[in-house]
Structure formats: structure tokens, C-alpha cells
């Protein structure tokens, strides 16, 4: 059990998740927009700050969304960034998107917005979409804030001090009239129980994912130098890589030739992970790949034995879709949003249960028929997730929010 995790939070992992949730449409409860909505496109400002620097999962979501919205004739897209230093931010935006910079340090803005409705995002926008837990005060127009998961609410010990302000920032936005978007129905149910907001102001637009480049299994194996279990994600407590290394110690007693390859940069708490690797004398068996190109990631997925994704909590889980798309069997945790994404196409284990995780990894490593079944189910499951569909649903949601002005 996670230190500090209360019984109510633990019980939330027992929620029932329907595998069919991912097929439903957003904006339930909102009036339908006029057809056409107006004689001009809807003017939408989308927070593009996650596009700056190395792309995390949220950065991938924003990149996929802005690329498609910028080519939608029904949307007049502006990508805004909140940054004092990022003067070259326009290069991160799609070529046909407008750019806007709120010239304040992001951390200072967040501290200020917890108390005051200033600074405001200037511009005549119908909808302003904060893509990463924060939406700035605006001059007119509707506002939408994306809440990807409730980690900051339920597990504040697993996030840095910057992210611990998310609950207050989201509630402040709601109090100003913002609607809320999330990428999974499981998270929408969690939001309904946690936030002081009417259910009709919570909207689900299920994430898509970018299809992988063709991967070369031989190049992937050469990169690691031995058969390997792959993990993808920033090294931070929420990903439970300490538990994964402990599970791999049990796997190594049966399969000493297998390595653990981790794709992702250092997050906060990486020292605990390094200490676990040292304690288990696994320095030669854990391969740190860091941030890699999309081609190298595709090669590593193609060459791996399986993906281990032992996250304590997620709001979606893009790496599991990328792995299944690449024909890689997946072992992951029974977190509601992850279970919603994978359906019956992965092996699920309890959260923070290294022995069960080790047993599942060994079962997949040794089960040829199971591996074949997981590959086939994974490919079929991936077809349900599309960024083109998600971007179209965002456009509909923006139109309906604009019609409420």
C-alpha cells in the first residue's frame, strides 16, 4: 500500500470499468451547435506549453490535437504558451496555427491564479482550452480545462510540489465557470466524485495514439544486447519502477539472461530507483535508454519480449497502446483507466504487487500461445483509438461550448 494512501482512495481501484466506454461520444448534456455554428470558424486558444522541451505523454496529446485542429476549417486555432523565456515557441506549433505568448513565468502565473484572476489571456477567443490542469482567466469566451488523472488529489506524495497545486487550480477554474475534459471514462467517474462540479460540465474525449514507425527487432536487440523486458515512462514514484526492479529480481532467478530496458527520462524520486537497483545488484541488468527518437522506440518495442507497465495510477496509458500496436504483449496494473484502455488485450496484476507482477512476466515469457493471443487482441484493440476521431470530437465540443456564451 502506498504510504499515506487512505482507505477511500484504495477503494477507488475497485470501480468497475466497461471496455465499451471508449467508443462513446463527448459533450453529453450540452446543446447541439447550430449547423453551421456560425458563418466563421470557432476561435479556439489551446495551451501549447506542453510542446516545449522533451515530449511527455501530455506533450504527445497536445501535439496530436493541435496538428489536426490546425487543418480543420471549422477551427481558427491559436496555440498559446505561458512562459517568460520561450521566445521561439512558434516553432513548436503546427505551421498553420497562430501563436500567442503570455509573458509571465509559468510558476508565478500558477501561484497567482490560485488567488486572483490575473494575468488574463488577451485575445478574442470563443473557447480557451487549458490542456494541462490549468486554464488562465480570460476576457470573455468559454473555458475548458483538461484533467488527465487525479494523482495530485489522491497521491500527493507521488508528485512534486509544483503539481500539488493542481487541485486548487482546477477548482478555481471550475468556480470561474470552466468545463472539464478528460481522456477516459474511468477518470470521468473519478472526477464526478472528487470535484465540486456538475456532471454535465465533465466531458470525455478518449485519447488516440500515434501509430508507430515500422520497427526493426534486430536493431532493438542490438541496442540492449540481450533479450529484454521493456518499460516506457519517466522514472518517478507513480510509475513504480522500484517495484518493477523488485519483480525482475524474481524473474532473474528463472531467466537470468533477460534484461530490463527503460525508455524515459529522470523524474523526481529517481534516487530511490537507483538505490533499489544498487540494493539488488542489478546495475548490469537494468539498461537506461533515456529519451529516444520515435524510430529507436519503435525498434525497442519490436525487439522486446513484453512491455511491463506497473503504474500505481494513470489517467490513460499511451505506452500500452504503442506496445500493442507494435505487436508487443503487455503486462500492466489493474488501474481503472488502464483496464479501460486494454480491455482483454493485456495481463493485469494488482498495484504494487511485485510477486504477482513477476509471475505474470514469467508466464508471458514462457507462454508462446499466450503471447500470440495477446498480440492478436492488442492489434484489434488499437483500432478503437484514433487521434483523427479525437480531434473531430474536440471540434464538436468546442462548438458546443462556444454556443453557451
N, C-alpha and C positions, 0 to 999 in steps of 0.2 A: 504494500500500500504506500502511496506517495506520502512523504512527510507533510503534515498539515492538511491533507485531503479529508474533508468531513464526510460523514455518512451519507448526507443528502447528495453530495457530489458523486460519491461512489455509486449510489443507486441509479444515477442518471445513465450509467453504462448499461443498465438492464432494459432500456427502452427498446421497443420493437421497431424494426426498420423494414419497410417494404421495398423490395428490389424494383418494384414498378414505379416508385416515386420519381425516378429520374426522367420519366417520359412526360410529366405534366407541365403545364404552361405557367408563365409568370403573371403577375399583376391581377390575381384574382381579387374580386371585390371592387376594382376600380371601374369607373365608367369607360365604355369604349370610346376611342377617339373618333372625331368626325372623319369622314372618308371623302376627300383628303382632309388631314387635320387642319391645315391652313393652306394658303397659297404659297407659303415659303417653307423651307426646311426648319425643323426644330433646332434651335441654337443650344447646343449641349457643351458644357465645360467638364472635362474629365481629368481627375488628378493623375498626372503622368509622372509624378515624383518617383514612383517605384521603378521607372525605366532607367533612372540614373544609377550608375555603378553596376556591380555584378547582379545578374538577374536571379532573384529568389523566386519562389512559387508565385507570389503575388505579382512580381515583375513580369512573369510569363503570362499571367492572366491579363494584365493591363496591355502588354504588347499585342496579344492576340485580339483583344477587344478593340483597341484604337486602330489597328491596321484595317480591320474590317469596317468599322464605323466610318473611317475617313473616306471610304469609297462608296458609302451609302448616300444616294442623292437626297434621301429624306432627312439626313442629319447634317447640320453645319457644325463640324467638330472643332473644338479648341482644346488642346492639351495644356493644362496649367501645371506649374511646379511651384512648390513652396521652398524657396532656397535663397540664401544671401549670396552664395558663391557661384552657383551653376549658370554661368553666362552662355554656355554652349548647349543648353538643354534642347534647343530646336533640333539638333542633330539626332536626338533620341526619338523624335516624333515621326510618324508617317509623313511622307513628303507633301501630301495634300491636306495636312491638318494645320490649323492656326496654332500659334504658341502664345503663352502668357506666363509671366513670372511674378509671383507675389514676393517682393524683395524683402523678406524677413527671414531670419534663421528659423528653421522648422521647429526646433525645440522651444524657442521663445514663443512662437505662434501657439504651439500646443499648450504651453503654460498659461498664456494669456486667454485663449479660448475656453479654458476651464472656468473662467470667471467673467469674461467680458465678450461682447460681440464685436470685437475689433482686433486686428485689422480685417476689413472686408475684402472679398474678391470683387474687384471692379469689373464691370462689363455688363452688357445687356444679354443675359442668358435666360432661356426658358427653364433649363434644368442644370444644376450643378451636381456632379457625381463625385463624391469622395470615395476613392477606391480602396482605401487602406485605413478604416476605422475612424477617419477624421474628415469632416466636411466643413469648409470655412463658412462663416457668416457671409451672406450675400446681399446684394441690393436687388430685391425682387426675385421672382423665379422660384421654382420648386427645388428642393434639395433631396439627395439620396445618399446614404452612407452604407458602404459595404462592410459587413461584419463576417469575416471568413470563419471564425471559430470563437469559442468562449474561453480560451486558455487564460486570458488575463482576468476573467471573472472567477473561474473555478480553481485554477492552479497558479496563483500569482507567484509562488515560489519557483515556477519553471520559466518565468520571463524576466527580462531585465527591467530596471526601474523606469525606463522610457515607456515600455509597453504597459506597465501597471496603471498608467493614466487612461488607457483605452475605455474602461467602463464609464468613467466620468465624462470623457469627451463624447462618447456615443450618446449617453443620456442627455447631455447638454444639447446636442444636435436634435434629438427627438423632441426635447422641450421647445426648441425653436420651430418645430413643425416638420422635421425631416422624416422621410420614409427610410426603410431599412431593406437592404438586399443581402442575400446570402446564396451560396452555391450548392447547397444540399438541403433536402427536406428534413433530414435529421437535425441539422443546425437550426432550421426554422422552428422546429418544435422546441428546441432548447431556448431559443430567443423568446418565444412566447411565454415561457415560464420564468424567464430571468429579467426581461426588460419591462419597464413601465411604458408600454406602447400598445395601441390597439392592434389586434391580429391582422386587420385589413391593411395596415401600413407595413407589413412584412411581406416581402416578395422573393420568390425563389427563381433565380435563373441558373440552371445547372451548368457547371463549367464544362467546357470542351477540353480538348487537348490537341497538341500539335503532333501530327504523325511523324514518326522518327525517320531520319535518313536511313537508307539501307546500311545495315551494319555488317562488318566483317568479323566473324567469330575468331579467326586466326589472329588478326591484329589485336583483338581484345585479350586473348590468352597471352600473346606476347607482351602485352602491356603489363600484365600481372606476373607472368612467369610460372603459373601453376593453376590447376583447377581452383575456382573461387566462387564464394557466395558474394553477391553484390548488395551493397546498401547505398541508397541515394538520399541525400538531405544534409543540411547544415548540422554540424556536430554541436548539439545543445541538449539540455536535460530532457526536453519534451520528446526528442527522438529516441531516448533510452538506448543509446549506444553502449552505455556501461552494461546494461542488461544483455545486449546482444553479444558483447565480448564474453560475458559470463556463460551465455548459452553456447557460444562457439567453443569454449574450453571443454564442454561436454561433447560437442561434435568431434573435436580433435582427438578425443580418446578412441574414437572409432574410425575417423578419417583424417589422419594427421597430415595428409598431403594437401588438404583443402585450405585455401587462404580466405581471408575476409578483405574485400576491396571496398573502400568507402569513397564515393564521389560527393564532394561538398566541402565548403569552407569551414573555418573555425567560427563557432558562435560563442556566446558566453557559457562558462562552465566547462570549457574544453579541458581544463586541468584535471577535472575528475575523470574524464575519459582516459587521458594519458596515464593517470595513476592506476586505473584499472588494467590497462594494457601492461604496464610495468609489473603490477602485482601478480598477474597471471603469466608473466614472462612470455608475452605474445608479440614482442616487437618485430620479430621476423615473420609473423603470420598475419599481421594487420598491415595492409597496404593503403596508405593515404594518397588518394589521387588528386584531392583538392578540386577546384573548379576546372572543368574540362570543356572542350568545344562540343557542339552538338554531334559532330562526327565521332569523336572519341567516345562520347556517352553511348551512341548507337553501337559502336564496336564492343564496348564493355558489356552492354546488355546482350548482344548476340553471342558473346563468348562465355557468359556466366552460366552457372548451374541453376541458380534461382535468385530471386530478389527477396531479401529479408527486410521487412518494413515494420519494426517493432514499436511504433509510435505510441506514446501514452495517450495522446489525444490529437485529433485532426478535424478540420472542417471539410476536407475533401480527400486529398492524397493523389496529386498528379503523377508521382513516380510509379504508382501501381498500374495506372493506365499505360504509361510509357513502356513499362516492362511487359505487360500483357500484349501490347501492340507488337513488341519485338519478339514475341513467342517465348517469353521467359516465365516459368512458373513462379507464383508469388506465395510467400508465407507472411502473414501480417496479423495485426491485433484486431480483436473484436470490438473496435470503436464504432459507434453507430454510423457515422458518416462514411467511414471506410467500408463497413459492411454494405452500406447502400450502394457504393460505387462498384464493388467487386461482385456482388451477388453471390452466385455459387462457383465463381471462377477462380477462387483462391482458397488456401488453407488458413483458417482463422484460429488464433490462440488467445488466451486471456492476456490482459495488460499486465506488464511487469511480472511475468512468469517465466524465468529463464529455462527451467527444466522442460516445461511444455513447449517452449519455443525451440529448444534443442531437439526434442523428439520430433517435432514437425519438420524441421530442416533435414534430419536424418531420414525420415520417411520419404520426403520428396527426393533426396539424393539417391535413395536406393530403389525407388518405385518407378520403373520405366512406364508402366501403364498409367499411373497417376500423373506423371509428368506430361504424357501425351494428352490425357484428358484435360488437364489444366491449360495446356496450350490451346486446344480447340475451343474451350469455353472462354478463354481470355480473348481470343480473336473475335468471337461472336459478341462478347460483352462490350468491347471497344466501339463497336459500330453504333452504340446508343449515344455516344458523346461526340459532339461536333461544335467547333467554335463558330462555324457559319450559322448553325442553328441558334447558338447562344447569342451571337451578335444581333441576329434578327429579333430575338426576344427582348434584348436590351432596347432596341429601337422602338419596339411596341411599348415597352414600359415607359421610356422617356416621353413618348407621345401622350400617353395616358396621364402621366404626372403633369405634363405641361397643360393639359386640358383642365386641370384642377385649379389653375391660377385664378 
